[in-house]
């Protein structure tokens, strides 16, 4: 049985790492996160040129036609490089909600970015709680914590018309659309409140099909997020080990001290275990296995805890300097903390796991 990436998948990951090392090193990340939307259109188009914006989209719809494992391998490298901007919201959130080549073309070629607006004031990722209203192809209500809304060429929002859940497309310049920046801990991924005041919207899909599309999109986005986390925590471990080898106390590298070694060993365990959980979830989702939903929740639960703990240890090994502005560790720690609650916090996923277990009894 194959327990590692195939040769082709390893080549994809290696190529992605080399590309991002050249095109998006940390000085470039810091430059981009200082911009108003933390997005660089040139970098996004270059990533589209690699085919990443359509990596898991079928070939007959204009994508590369690859699977969930390839998507996870790509997002792992994006998380390792801490790539800022609207790539995640476009590829992992918006694209899975679309079903035609015409709709997907501007996302696949990198000419447009998009995002999806789901949760509302209750910050609940359960679609049953979403109450944004659709009437006569106009939306009223508000969505919270929408990533990259100010940068997106269009938004896809979940709303209810006559009690029926649907997905609606809203142009960036639509009348009655209000986009309000929110303060967020992750400087590489801007969040917004989006308000609709009788805003014109085009229905994409409604009824049960909309529910299925949203569930699939949330699963893909959760996989992409956890893969980002796995890549980020692996990079934090590398930074910390490099520092422990170079930093000296009493003329001795601190990496020789047993307490520091234990912390680095714990970090390695959490990092590798997270990666295993992520790739099993990718496999289960790719093969449509019955346990795919539970595997995704397990991966999200574990990766959220592991990334936070790795960040804590990294800052401790750095003697607290890890959270100074000059050090890159704090940028990864910010991403870790933001990722904890994105797409459902640990309470949400534990409840989801419990429900899945009860449903199988």
GIRA-V38044 format. One record per residue. N is the residue number from 1. OMEGA is omega in degrees with one decimal (* if undefined). Layout:
BEGIN
((N:OMEGA) (N:OMEGA))
END
This chain:
BEGIN
((1:-178.5) (2:-179.8) (3:-179.3) (4:175.4) (5:175.8) (6:179.8) (7:179.1) (8:179.3) (9:176.4) (10:177.7) (11:176.9) (12:-179.0) (13:-180.0) (14:179.3) (15:179.4) (16:179.4) (17:-179.7) (18:179.5) (19:-177.1) (20:176.2) (21:-179.4) (22:-171.9) (23:-176.2) (24:173.7) (25:-174.8) (26:175.6) (27:177.7) (28:175.5) (29:-180.0) (30:177.8) (31:-176.7) (32:-177.4) (33:175.9) (34:179.3) (35:-175.0) (36:-177.2) (37:-178.5) (38:-179.0) (39:176.7) (40:-175.1) (41:-179.7) (42:178.0) (43:-179.6) (44:179.4) (45:178.1) (46:177.7) (47:174.6) (48:177.2) (49:175.4) (50:-179.0) (51:-173.4) (52:-178.1) (53:177.4) (54:-169.5) (55:-177.2) (56:177.6) (57:-179.0) (58:-178.1) (59:-179.2) (60:175.7) (61:175.9) (62:-178.4) (63:-179.9) (64:177.0) (65:178.1) (66:-173.2) (67:-176.3) (68:178.2) (69:176.8) (70:176.5) (71:179.4) (72:179.9) (73:178.7) (74:-178.6) (75:174.6) (76:179.5) (77:176.0) (78:177.4) (79:178.1) (80:179.9) (81:-178.8) (82:-177.3) (83:178.3) (84:171.7) (85:-168.0) (86:-179.7) (87:-178.8) (88:-176.9) (89:-179.8) (90:-171.1) (91:-173.7) (92:-177.0) (93:-172.9) (94:-173.5) (95:-179.5) (96:179.2) (97:-176.6) (98:-171.0) (99:-179.3) (100:179.9) (101:180.0) (102:179.4) (103:-173.3) (104:-173.5) (105:-178.7) (106:175.9) (107:-179.3) (108:-177.8) (109:175.8) (110:-178.5) (111:179.2) (112:169.2) (113:-178.5) (114:176.3) (115:179.4) (116:-178.7) (117:-176.7) (118:-167.9) (119:-176.1) (120:-171.3) (121:-179.0) (122:-179.1) (123:-178.9) (124:-179.2) (125:175.3) (126:-177.4) (127:-179.5) (128:-177.5) (129:-175.9) (130:-173.1) (131:176.2) (132:-168.8) (133:175.0) (134:178.7) (135:-178.9) (136:178.9) (137:173.6) (138:-177.9) (139:170.5) (140:-178.8) (141:-176.9) (142:175.0) (143:-176.9) (144:172.8) (145:179.4) (146:-178.1) (147:171.1) (148:-177.3) (149:-178.0) (150:-178.3) (151:-172.0) (152:175.0) (153:174.6) (154:179.0) (155:171.6) (156:-174.5) (157:172.9) (158:-178.7) (159:-178.3) (160:173.1) (161:-175.6) (162:177.7) (163:-177.8) (164:-179.4) (165:178.1) (166:175.0) (167:-174.7) (168:179.1) (169:-178.3) (170:177.9) (171:-177.0) (172:-177.1) (173:-179.1) (174:177.6) (175:179.9) (176:177.1) (177:-179.5) (178:-178.3) (179:-172.7) (180:179.0) (181:176.1) (182:174.1) (183:-179.6) (184:-176.2) (185:-178.9) (186:-176.2) (187:-178.3) (188:-177.1) (189:-176.2) (190:178.2) (191:-175.1) (192:164.1) (193:-179.8) (194:179.9) (195:179.1) (196:178.3) (197:-173.7) (198:-174.7) (199:177.8) (200:-178.0) (201:178.6) (202:178.1) (203:178.5) (204:177.5) (205:-179.9) (206:177.4) (207:-178.0) (208:180.0) (209:178.3) (210:177.8) (211:178.5) (212:-179.8) (213:179.8) (214:179.3) (215:179.0) (216:-179.8) (217:179.8) (218:176.5) (219:179.8) (220:179.6) (221:177.8) (222:176.6) (223:-179.8) (224:-179.3) (225:-179.6) (226:175.7) (227:173.6) (228:179.5) (229:-179.9) (230:177.7) (231:-179.6) (232:-178.1) (233:176.0) (234:178.7) (235:177.1) (236:176.9) (237:179.0) (238:-179.6) (239:-177.0) (240:178.6) (241:177.5) (242:179.1) (243:-178.5) (244:177.5) (245:-174.5) (246:-176.0) (247:-178.3) (248:168.3) (249:-176.6) (250:179.1) (251:-179.4) (252:175.0) (253:-176.9) (254:177.4) (255:177.2) (256:179.0) (257:-173.6) (258:-179.1) (259:178.7) (260:177.9) (261:179.7) (262:178.9) (263:179.5) (264:177.6) (265:176.6) (266:179.3) (267:179.5) (268:178.5) (269:-179.9) (270:-178.6) (271:-178.2) (272:178.7) (273:176.9) (274:179.9) (275:178.1) (276:-180.0) (277:-179.2) (278:-175.9) (279:171.7) (280:177.3) (281:177.7) (282:178.6) (283:-179.0) (284:179.5) (285:-179.7) (286:-177.6) (287:-178.6) (288:178.9) (289:179.9) (290:-177.7) (291:-177.1) (292:-177.7) (293:-180.0) (294:178.1) (295:177.8) (296:179.2) (297:176.7) (298:179.7) (299:-179.9) (300:178.4) (301:-174.9) (302:-177.5) (303:179.5) (304:178.3) (305:-176.0) (306:-178.4) (307:178.3) (308:-178.5) (309:176.6) (310:176.0) (311:177.7) (312:-179.5) (313:-179.5) (314:179.3) (315:178.5) (316:178.8) (317:178.3) (318:180.0) (319:-178.9) (320:179.9) (321:-179.4) (322:179.6) (323:171.7) (324:-174.3) (325:-175.9) (326:-177.1) (327:-177.3) (328:-174.6) (329:-175.7) (330:177.4) (331:175.3) (332:179.7) (333:176.1) (334:178.1) (335:179.5) (336:-178.4) (337:177.9) (338:-179.6) (339:179.3) (340:-175.3) (341:-179.3) (342:179.5) (343:175.9) (344:178.5) (345:-176.6) (346:177.3) (347:179.3) (348:-175.4) (349:174.0) (350:177.2) (351:178.1) (352:178.1) (353:179.7) (354:179.7) (355:178.7) (356:178.6) (357:-179.5) (358:-178.8) (359:-179.4) (360:-179.5) (361:*))
END
